[in-house]
Amino acid sequence: IESTRDIGPLVVHGAVRVCVEAYREAGVSQPQVAVATDLSREELSRALVIAPPLAQGSPWMRRFPRASTAFVSGWMRLRALRRQRRVDRGFVLSDHVDWPGVLAAIEATGARRVGVTHGFTAPLARFLREERGLETWTLATRFTGEAGAEETAEEALPA
C-alpha cells in the first residue's frame, strides 16, 4: 500500500471499511486503505488508524501498541469528556445540523416518508408531518449523550 504523504499507510477498522466502500459505490472518491494484517510492524508503526470507539481496548487495536489516540466529536469541547474517553487528543467536530439545513436536506431527497433519530426527534417529526405533510416516525437509538433530547417513539408517532 502506498503511503499517504508522510503519515504512512491509512488503516481502517472493518466497521469503517464498510462506510468507505459504501461511499466508493456511491461514486465518492475515497483514499486507498490498508488492512492491518497485510502490513509489516514498521508500516503499522507509521500508520494513521481510523476506528470507531468500540475498538478502543480491543484485540484489533493491540496491533498498534504505541498509538496515540484521538476522538472526534462535538463533545470534545469539554476537557472532562476527553479525559473520560481516555484519549490523547480531542477534535471538536459536531455531527449536528441546523434546522434550515436538516429541512433542506430532507426536501432535497424528495422523500415522502421520513424516520427521525437522535436529538429533538418529536418536534422535527411533528413539524414534518403537520407543516410538510410527510409521513414521519422516530427511530429509537441507544445514544444517551444528550439528556432530555431524546423522546420516546410514541411521542412522535402520528395520531
Disulfide bonds with the S-S distance in Angstrom:
none
